[in-house]
Every structure is written in C-alpha cells, then in structure tokens.
C-alpha cells in the first residue's frame, strides 16, 4: 500500500538519497566517517568543509552522495553545480517532488524565475499535498513580476538552521542508508528538540510500520494526530497501519478522512482499492483503483500498484488475458513489480496476493 513520508523540504528542511546499499567505506579514519562529517560540519553550516571531506574520503561515491553534494553547493550559492548534482539524484528518483523543488530553489537563487516556476510546478503536480512547492511557485512568480517592474529584489536566504528540521533530515538520510537504528535516533532527537514537530512522529511511524511493529507505528501516528488533525498524509498512513492489523473499519475511516482533507490525494484511493479487494468487494475495489489512477499525475510506482490491483480483479473475474495485460502494464510502469522482495517487504503483499500475482502468469519480455 502507498505510504507518504510527509517530509518538509527546501525552503524548510533537507533530505538525502542513495541507491539503497551501504555507502560507507569500511577502512577509513574517524575523521572520514560520514556521521562525523554530518554532525560536526554540515549541521554547523560549514558546507565547504563538508565538500572537502567528501572529495577526500568519498570520491568514489559521488553519485550515491549526490543529494548531499547538491545541498552543500546550494547553501554556498553555487547553484549550477547544485543543479547538476540534483539531476543525478533525479535520474534515480524520477519525478521526486522534493528533488524537483530543490532544483527550483537553485534556479530561484539564480534569479531565473521562469525555470524556478517550472520546477516548483513540476514538484507540486508530483505531490499536490506538497504546499511548499506551491508557496515557492508563488514566491518565484511574485519575484518575476517585481523584476519586470524593475523593483529591487531582496537577497534570498534559505533557512536550514532549525534543529528539529536538521535532525529530521539526518533521520531520513540514515533511513535511505538502511540504518534504521540511527534513523530512529535522529527522529526521536527531533522530537526531543520540539515535541510538536509532527513530521518526526510520522517518520517514526513510517519506519516502525516497515519493521512490522504496528503497535509502535500506531502510537506515533496518534501522537501526530494530536498535533494537527488536518494532515491528509497522516490519515493515509494511519489507514495503512490499521489495515496491517486487520482493523478494516478504522482503516477505511482513516483513508476516507485523508480524501476528505484532499480529494485529489491519489494514495488513499489506491489503498481503499486494496482494502475493498481484501473484503472481496471487487466492484468497489475496481472503482477506487481507477479513481487513484485518474488522480495520479506523476507517480509511476503508485500507478503500477493500482494497475496491479486491476490485474487482481480481472483474475478474480476469470478474465485471465486481461489480467495478464494489466500485470504487464504494471511491470512496465515499475520494474520492481516483478521483484518478490519488493512486493513482500515494501508493499507488504501477503501470501494470498503473491499467489494470485504468480497465478496470472509470466510476462513475456519485449522483442527488439
């Protein structure tokens, strides 16, 4: 089911990406340890030293650390270099709204408001709940208007200094590195700094759900709900945890709450599709998978999930050929739909779904 990480980003926060494998060389001195570089230099704002140390100790890992490089160059107002590194990350994380937003921020600092608006717009349509991109688009538009009137522009300052935001960002960095222990540590450190920082609660719930610790995930989401009851991402994730503990009544209620807060939010429609499929309500299931696809403007992975859902429904209706067509389309949208580990660990498909997926049959490889 489709979760939402709910991470505030540029102009308010930062996040890091890698390719899902270890990026830490094993035979380096303590000075070269990446955690040391982040905590002793990055958090303190010494971005030139971060880049120097990365070049010295991690020269062979520039693609994996491209996002960190990009953030440092962005902070140093070296925007064209920052864009180059962000594009490396974007190639691996296609249509990622945070990366698109950061490219927009780099263009904004270059006073290139046309390109800034383009990337802020792309970011927003990739995730219409991401209000930061919308606000940034408006700021770029206002600056463009002011420039046309020959009004002087104030210097642009991107505030990365809030400690809860920094700790939350480090939490996501370690999450993407596969180091859940340190990720949890920094998310909790973010909450210790500001007990009302909702994003850290949602992040912790995200990790605990992934580790199948549904009780802990539920507790953190309930704490997040006390902070802000108007966050659709929160209720989508809450619905997923209830689904995983087979509390379908509360799961359905949470997904519908998410939709009531943002009717164009594609993820809860998709998740309701799987919920109704689990309840053998195939007509409703098909309706919600199709609604999700109609609302989904750019998320290929989510569209692959919904398409797989339609394959399941057709299989149940004995339309095997159509089921196979949908399965092929799903795998074409996201190759990971053909990876059993991804389906079980990330999407958390149970044995029933895996068995049905396999029963649809193999997808022929295209000929060239």
VOTORTOR-362105 format. One record per atom (N, C-alpha, C): residue in three letters; x negated, y negated, z. Coordinates in steps of 0.05 Angstrom, whole numbers, plus 5000, padded with zeros to 4 digits. Each point is the difference from the previous one (the first is absolute). Layout:
BEGIN
ALAXYZ ...
//
This chain:
BEGIN
UNK498350245000 UNK501749765000 UNK498249755000 UNK501149794990 UNK498449764995 UNK499949825024 UNK497649985013 UNK499749825022 UNK498949734990 UNK500149805018 UNK498949744994 UNK498149935023 UNK497649924993 UNK498049945021 UNK500649745014 UNK501349814987 UNK500849755013 UNK497649855011 UNK498149934982 UNK497649865008 UNK500049724989 UNK499749805018 UNK499749734990 UNK497349964989 UNK499749854978 UNK497549994986 UNK499149714995 UNK498249964981 UNK499049734993 UNK502449815000 UNK499449805006 UNK499549785017 UNK500450055030 UNK500750245008 UNK500450055028 UNK498350235011 UNK499350194983 UNK498650235010 UNK498350134978 UNK498650225008 UNK498350144981 UNK500450305002 UNK499350144979 UNK500150305001 UNK497950104981 UNK499250255004 UNK497850124985 UNK501050254987 UNK498650084978 UNK500750244985 UNK497650174994 UNK500450264997 UNK497950174988 UNK501350234986 UNK498450194990 UNK501150214984 UNK500850255016 UNK500249975026 UNK501150235016 UNK497950195009 UNK497349944996 UNK498050185010 UNK498149845017 UNK498250135014 UNK498249865018 UNK498249814985 UNK499749765011 UNK498349804987 UNK497649945017 UNK499550165020 UNK497949945019 UNK497550184995 UNK497849894991 UNK497650164998 UNK499250105028 UNK498850245001 UNK499650135025 UNK497249945013 UNK498149894985 UNK497349985010 UNK499149715002 UNK501849825010 UNK499349725001 UNK499649915029 UNK498649785004 UNK499549895026 UNK502649885011 UNK500049945026 UNK502449885012 UNK500749744987 UNK498049844992 UNK500549744987 UNK501750044975 UNK499650224986 UNK501450044975 UNK502750135003 UNK500850085025 UNK502650125004 UNK502249804992 UNK501850104984 UNK502149824989 UNK501749875022 UNK500650155021 UNK501549895022 UNK498549765013 UNK497450045003 UNK498449785012 UNK500149754982 UNK499850044974 UNK500149784981 UNK502749855002 UNK502150165002 UNK502749885001 UNK500449845026 UNK499350125022 UNK500649885026 UNK498149785008 UNK497450034992 UNK498149805008 UNK499649774980 UNK500950044975 UNK499649804980 UNK502649914986 UNK501650204991 UNK502449924985 UNK502049855018 UNK500650125023 UNK502049875018 UNK499149725009 UNK497349975003 UNK498949755009 UNK499749804977 UNK500750084976 UNK500049824977 UNK497449964986 UNK498050185005 UNK497449984987 UNK500150174975 UNK501349904979 UNK500650164976 UNK497550034983 UNK498249815000 UNK497650034985 UNK498350235011 UNK499950035026 UNK498550225012 UNK501350264995 UNK502750014999 UNK501450254993 UNK499250094973 UNK500049814980 UNK499250074973 UNK497150104999 UNK498349865014 UNK497150085000 UNK499750285011 UNK501350065022 UNK499850275012 UNK501350224982 UNK502249924987 UNK501250204982 UNK498250064976 UNK498749794989 UNK498250044978 UNK497650175009 UNK499149965025 UNK497650145010 UNK500650295006 UNK502250065012 UNK500550275010 UNK502250154985 UNK501649864984 UNK502250134987 UNK500149944970 UNK497749974988 UNK499849914972 UNK501350214982 UNK500150255008 UNK501250214984 UNK503050045004 UNK501149825016 UNK502950035008 UNK501649754993 UNK499149854980 UNK501349754994 UNK502950034991 UNK500650214985 UNK502850054992 UNK501850065024 UNK499050185018 UNK501550075023 UNK500549765019 UNK498049825001 UNK500249775017 UNK500749754985 UNK501150034976 UNK500549764983 UNK501949805014 UNK501950115015 UNK501949815013 UNK498649835021 UNK498250125016 UNK498649855020 UNK498249804987 UNK498650074978 UNK498449814985 UNK501849774991 UNK502350074988 UNK501849794990 UNK500949815021 UNK500650105024 UNK500949825021 UNK497849825009 UNK497650105002 UNK497749835008 UNK499549784979 UNK500050084975 UNK499549794979 UNK502349804999 UNK502450095006 UNK502349825001 UNK499649805022 UNK499150095024 UNK499549835023 UNK497849794994 UNK498150084983 UNK497749834993 UNK500749824976 UNK502550024991 UNK501049834977 UNK498550084974 UNK499050244999 UNK498850114975 UNK502250164986 UNK501949864990 UNK502550124992 UNK499950184976 UNK498349934980 UNK499850174976 UNK498850275007 UNK498050005018 UNK498950255009 UNK502050165016 UNK501549865017 UNK502150135016 UNK502050134982 UNK500849874978 UNK502050114982 UNK498950254987 UNK497450004993 UNK498850244987 UNK500250245019 UNK499449965026 UNK500250225019 UNK502950085005 UNK501849815002 UNK502850075004 UNK501050174976 UNK499149944976 UNK500950154977 UNK499050295001 UNK497650045012 UNK499150285004 UNK501950155018 UNK500949875021 UNK502050125018 UNK502650044986 UNK500849814984 UNK502650014986 UNK500150244981 UNK497750064988 UNK499950234981 UNK500650265015 UNK499350025025 UNK500550245016 UNK502849995013 UNK501049765006 UNK502649965013 UNK501749834983 UNK500950114978 UNK501549864980 UNK502549865011 UNK500549754993 UNK502349855008 UNK500249965030 UNK497850025015 UNK500149965028 UNK500549705006 UNK502149955014 UNK500949725004 UNK498049835016 UNK498650135019 UNK498049855016 UNK497649924982 UNK499150184984 UNK497749944982 UNK500849784980 UNK502350034988 UNK500949804981 UNK500249725014 UNK501050005024 UNK500349755015 UNK497249875005 UNK498050175007 UNK497449905005 UNK498749884974 UNK500550134978 UNK499049894975 UNK501249724995 UNK502649985006 UNK501449754998 UNK498749795018 UNK499250085024 UNK498849825019 UNK497349904990 UNK498550184987 UNK497449914988 UNK500449804978 UNK502050054983 UNK500649804979 UNK500949745012 UNK501650025022 UNK501049765013 UNK497749835010 UNK497950135012 UNK497749855010 UNK498449874977 UNK500350114976 UNK498749894976 UNK501749784988 UNK502349945012 UNK501949804990 UNK501150094973 UNK499950264994 UNK501250114976 UNK502850095007 UNK501949825001 UNK502650055012 UNK501750184981 UNK499549984974 UNK501550174982 UNK499550295005 UNK497450085001 UNK499350285006 UNK500750075029 UNK499849815018 UNK500850065028 UNK503050075001 UNK501649854986 UNK502950055000 UNK500650274987 UNK498550074979 UNK500350254986 UNK499650245019 UNK497849995015 UNK499450235018 UNK501750005025 UNK500849765010 UNK501950005022 UNK502750114992 UNK500749944975 UNK502650114990 UNK499850304996 UNK497850104989 UNK499650284997 UNK500150145027 UNK498749885020 UNK500150115027 UNK502850025011 UNK501549794996 UNK502749995011 UNK501850204987 UNK499950034974 UNK501750194987 UNK499250295005 UNK497450045008 UNK499250275009 UNK501150075027 UNK500649805016 UNK501350055026 UNK501549755007 UNK502650004995 UNK501649765004 UNK500549945029 UNK499150175018 UNK500149945029 UNK497549845008 UNK498149974983 UNK497549875007 UNK500349704997 UNK500949875021 UNK500749724999 UNK497549824997 UNK497750105008 UNK497549854998 UNK499549934971 UNK500350194982 UNK499649954971 UNK501949794990 UNK502550025009 UNK502049804992 UNK499249725010 UNK499249985025 UNK499249745011 UNK497549904986 UNK498150184994 UNK497549924986 UNK500749904972 UNK501950144986 UNK500849914974 UNK501149715002 UNK501749955020 UNK501149735003 UNK497849805005 UNK498050075016 UNK497849825006 UNK498449944975 UNK499550204983 UNK498649964975 UNK501649824981 UNK502650055000 UNK501849834983 UNK499949715009 UNK500249965026 UNK499949725010 UNK497449874994 UNK497850155002 UNK497449894993 UNK499749934971 UNK501250184983 UNK499949954971 UNK501649754994 UNK502349965012 UNK501649764996 UNK498449755009 UNK498850025024 UNK498449785010 UNK497749924982 UNK498750214989 UNK497849954982 UNK500949854975 UNK502350084990 UNK501049874976 UNK500749715005 UNK500649935025 UNK500549725007 UNK497549865009 UNK497750144997 UNK497449895007 UNK499849935029 UNK501450145017 UNK499749965029 UNK497650165010 UNK498649885020 UNK497750145011 UNK500950255016 UNK498550214997 UNK500750255014 UNK498250045025 UNK501350095021 UNK498550065024 UNK498450254997 UNK497750035013 UNK498450254998 UNK501750245010 UNK499650224987 UNK501550255007 UNK498450155021 UNK501350075022 UNK498750165021 UNK501750255005 UNK498750234999 UNK501450255004 UNK499450095029 UNK501950005017 UNK499550075029 UNK499850305005 UNK497650105004 UNK499750285007 UNK499350045030 UNK500249795015 UNK498750005027 UNK501750125022 UNK502650054995 UNK501750115021 UNK499150285008 UNK499450045025 UNK498950265009 UNK501950234995 UNK502649985006 UNK501850234995 UNK499950084970 UNK499949814983 UNK499950054971 UNK497450154993 UNK497749905011 UNK497550134995 UNK499950295009 UNK500950045024 UNK500050275011 UNK501950184984 UNK502349904992 UNK501950154984 UNK498750084973 UNK498549814988 UNK498650054975 UNK497950225003 UNK498549995022 UNK498150215004 UNK501350275004 UNK502450005013 UNK501550245003 UNK500650134973 UNK500949834981 UNK500650114973 UNK497550094986 UNK497849865004 UNK497550094988 UNK499350285008 UNK500250055027 UNK499350275009 UNK502150204992 UNK502549924998 UNK502150184990 UNK499250104972 UNK499349814982 UNK499350074973 UNK497450164998 UNK498449985021 UNK497550165001 UNK500650285011 UNK502450055008 UNK500750265011 UNK499250035030 UNK499349785012 UNK499250005029 UNK502349905016 UNK501950185007 UNK502449925014 UNK499449915029 UNK498050125012 UNK499349935027 UNK499349715003 UNK498249904982 UNK499349725001 UNK502349824990 UNK501650104982 UNK502349854990 UNK501949945023 UNK500650215015 UNK501849975023 UNK498849815021 UNK497450025004 UNK498749825019 UNK500449714993 UNK499649934975 UNK500249724992 UNK502949904998 UNK501950184993 UNK502849915001 UNK500849945028 UNK499150175019 UNK500749965028 UNK498649755010 UNK497649954991 UNK498549765007 UNK501549754991 UNK501250014976 UNK501649784989 UNK502449955019 UNK501350215009 UNK502349965018 UNK499149895027 UNK497650095010 UNK499049905025 UNK499449704998 UNK499349914976 UNK499449714996 UNK502749854998 UNK502050124988 UNK502649874997 UNK502250215000 UNK501350035023 UNK502050215003 UNK502549964982 UNK500249774987 UNK502249954982 UNK499250044971 UNK497750104995 UNK499050034972 UNK501250264988 UNK502349964988 UNK501750234991 UNK498650194981 UNK498349884982 UNK498850164979 UNK498350235011 UNK498749955023 UNK498350215012 UNK501750235011 UNK502349945011 UNK501850215009 UNK500950184976 UNK500749874978 UNK500950154977 UNK497750164988 UNK497549895001 UNK497750154990 UNK499550255017 UNK500249975026 UNK499650235018 UNK502150214994 UNK502449924997 UNK502250194994 UNK499450144973 UNK498949854981 UNK499350124974 UNK498050235003 UNK498049955016 UNK497950215004 UNK501150235016 UNK501549955021 UNK501050225017 UNK502050174984 UNK501649874982 UNK501850154983 UNK498450184982 UNK497849904989 UNK498350154982 UNK498850245014 UNK499449975026 UNK498950215016 UNK502150195013 UNK502549954991 UNK502350165010 UNK500549965030 UNK499049785011 UNK500749935028 UNK502449814999 UNK502350124994 UNK502449844995 UNK501049855025 UNK499650125023 UNK500949865025 UNK498549745004 UNK497350014996 UNK498549755003 UNK500749804978 UNK500450104975 UNK500849824978 UNK502649865007 UNK501950155010 UNK502649895006 UNK499849795023 UNK498450065019 UNK499649815023 UNK498949734990 UNK498050014982 UNK498849754990 UNK501949854983 UNK501650144984 UNK501949864983 UNK502249875017 UNK500850135022 UNK502049885017 UNK498949755014 UNK497450015007 UNK498849755011 UNK499949784979 UNK499450084975 UNK499949804978 UNK502849884996 UNK502050165003 UNK502849904996 UNK500749795021 UNK498950025024 UNK500549805021 UNK498949734992 UNK497950004984 UNK498649754992 UNK501549864978 UNK501050154980 UNK501449884977 UNK501950214988 UNK502549945002 UNK502150184990 UNK500749954971 UNK498649834987 UNK500649924973 UNK497950094980 UNK498550205006 UNK497850104983 UNK501050254986 UNK500549994974 UNK501050244985 UNK497950224999 UNK497449934999 UNK498050215000 UNK500150175025 UNK500549875023 UNK500250145025 UNK502150214999 UNK502449934990 UNK502350185000 UNK499650234980 UNK498649944978 UNK499450214981 UNK498250215013 UNK497949915014 UNK498250195013 UNK501450145023 UNK501849865014 UNK501550125021 UNK501850234989 UNK501249954977 UNK501750204988 UNK498450254993 UNK497549964991 UNK498350234993 UNK499350175025 UNK499449875022 UNK499350155024 UNK502550165010 UNK502349875000 UNK502550145007 UNK500550244982 UNK499449964974 UNK500350224981 UNK498250235007 UNK497549945008 UNK498150215006 UNK500850165025 UNK501649885017 UNK500950155024 UNK502850104996 UNK501049994975 UNK502650114992 UNK502349855013 UNK499649755008 UNK502249835011 UNK501149844976 UNK501650144983 UNK500949884975 UNK501949775004 UNK501550005022 UNK501949785004 UNK498549745005 UNK498050005018 UNK498549765005 UNK498249934976 UNK499050214985 UNK498449954977 UNK501649854979 UNK502450094994 UNK501749864981 UNK500649725008 UNK500649965026 UNK500749745011 UNK497649814996 UNK497650105005 UNK497649834998 UNK499549924971 UNK500250194981 UNK499649944972 UNK502149794990 UNK502550035009 UNK502049814992 UNK499549735012 UNK498949995024 UNK499349755013 UNK497849864983 UNK498150154991 UNK497849894983 UNK501249884975 UNK501950144987 UNK501249904976 UNK501749755005 UNK501450005024 UNK501649765006 UNK498349755004 UNK497550045008 UNK498249785004 UNK498649914974 UNK499950194981 UNK498849944973 UNK501250204980 UNK502149924986 UNK501450194983 UNK498350094976 UNK497849864994 UNK498350084978 UNK497650165009 UNK500050105024 UNK497950155012 UNK500250294990 UNK498250084981 UNK500350264986 UNK499550245018 UNK498249985020 UNK499250235016 UNK502350135015 UNK501749855014 UNK502250145015 UNK502050134982 UNK500449894976 UNK501850144981 UNK498950284993 UNK497450004994 UNK498650254994 UNK500350205024 UNK499649895024 UNK500050175023 UNK502850115006 UNK502049834995 UNK502850105003 UNK500550224979 UNK498849984977 UNK500250224980 UNK499150265011 UNK497750005014 UNK498950255012 UNK501750095024 UNK501049805015 UNK501750075023 UNK502650144991 UNK501349894980 UNK502450134990 UNK499550264986 UNK497650034988 UNK499350254988 UNK499750215022 UNK498849935022 UNK499650185023 UNK502750095011 UNK502049824998 UNK502750065010 UNK501850134978 UNK498750074977 UNK501450134978 UNK502249834988 UNK499749735003 UNK501949824987 UNK498749894975 UNK500150174979 UNK498349954976 UNK501049764984 UNK502649945000 UNK501049774984 UNK499049745013 UNK500249985026 UNK498949765014 UNK497049994997 UNK498750235001 UNK497150004998 UNK499149894973 UNK501350094978 UNK499449904974 UNK500549704997 UNK502249915012 UNK500749724999 UNK497849835013 UNK498950085022 UNK498049845014 UNK497350024987 UNK499350234988 UNK497550014985 UNK500149814977 UNK502249994986 UNK500349824977 UNK500049715009 UNK501249945023 UNK500049725010 UNK497149925007 UNK498550185011 UNK497249945007 UNK498549934975 UNK500450164979 UNK498549964974 UNK500949734988 UNK502549935003 UNK500949744989 UNK498849775014 UNK499650035027 UNK498949785016 UNK496949994998 UNK498850224992 UNK497150035000 UNK498849874975 UNK498649785004 UNK498949854978 UNK497150084992 UNK498550105020 UNK497250054994 UNK498750235015 UNK501350125019 UNK498850215016 UNK500250274986 UNK497950084986 UNK500050254984 UNK500350245018 UNK498650005023 UNK500150235018 UNK502850055011 UNK501349785007 UNK502850025010 UNK501850104978 UNK499649904976 UNK501750094977 UNK499550304995 UNK497650095004 UNK499450284996 UNK501550175021 UNK500249905025 UNK501650145020 UNK502950024992 UNK501249784992 UNK502849994992 UNK500550194977 UNK498249994981 UNK500350184976 UNK499850295008 UNK498350065020 UNK499950285010 UNK502750075013 UNK501249815014 UNK502650055012 UNK502150074979 UNK499949874977 UNK501950064979 UNK499450284989 UNK497550084999 UNK499350274992 UNK501250215019 UNK499949945026 UNK501150185019 UNK503150034996 UNK501349784996 UNK502950004997 UNK500850174975 UNK498649954978 UNK500650154976 UNK499450305003 UNK498050065015 UNK499450285006 UNK502350135016 UNK501049855019 UNK502350105015 UNK502550034983 UNK500249834980 UNK502350024981 UNK499550194977 UNK497950165002 UNK499350204980 UNK499349884973 UNK499249745000 UNK499149874975 UNK497050025000 UNK498950244995 UNK497150055003 UNK498349834981 UNK500949994975 UNK498449854980 UNK499949715007 UNK502249885010 UNK500049725008 UNK498349965025 UNK500150205018 UNK498349985024 UNK497150004993 UNK499250174980 UNK497250014991 UNK499249734987 UNK501949884985 UNK499449744988 UNK499549795021 UNK501650005021 UNK499649805022 UNK497450065015 UNK499450265004 UNK497550065013 UNK497649904984 UNK500150044974 UNK497849914983 UNK499749705002 UNK502349865000 UNK500049715002 UNK498849915027 UNK500750145021 UNK499049935026 UNK497050035001 UNK498950214990 UNK497150055000 UNK498649794982 UNK501349934978 UNK498849794983 UNK499949735014 UNK502049945016 UNK500049755015 UNK497950005022 UNK499550235013 UNK498050025021 UNK498950295000 UNK497550034991 UNK498850274997 UNK500050155026 UNK500149865023 UNK499950135026 UNK502550175005 UNK502149964985 UNK502450165003 UNK499550294992 UNK497650064989 UNK499250274993 UNK498050115020 UNK499749865023 UNK498050085020 UNK501550085025 UNK499850255007 UNK501550115023 UNK499349865026 UNK497449925003 UNK499249875025 UNK501349735002 UNK500149854979 UNK501449745000 UNK502950035007 UNK501350204988 UNK502950045005 UNK500650085029 UNK498350165011 UNK500550095028 UNK498949805021 UNK497649894996 UNK498849835020 UNK501049714999 UNK500349894976 UNK500749724997 UNK503049974997 UNK501350154982 UNK502949974997 UNK501550175020 UNK498650185013 UNK501250185021 UNK502350164989 UNK499750104976 UNK502050194990 UNK499950265016 UNK502350105007 UNK500050265015 UNK499950234980 UNK500050245012 UNK499850244984 UNK502250034979 UNK502449905008 UNK502350024981 UNK499549844975 UNK499049765003 UNK499549824977 UNK497750114983 UNK497950095014 UNK497750114985 UNK500950244983 UNK501550185013 UNK500950234985 UNK501749934976 UNK501849805004 UNK501749914978 UNK498449874978 UNK498049845008 UNK498249874981 UNK498550204982 UNK499050215013 UNK498650214986 UNK501950164982 UNK502550035009 UNK502050164985 UNK500849864974 UNK499749744999 UNK500649854975 UNK498350094977 UNK497550085007 UNK498250104980 UNK497749824995 UNK497950104987 UNK497649844994 UNK500649804978 UNK498549775002 UNK500349804979 UNK497750034980 UNK500750024975 UNK498050044979 UNK498249764998 UNK497450044995 UNK498249784996 UNK500449894972 UNK499849734997 UNK500449884974 UNK497850084981 UNK500650024975 UNK498050064979 UNK499049744988 UNK497450014992 UNK498749764989 UNK498950074972 
//
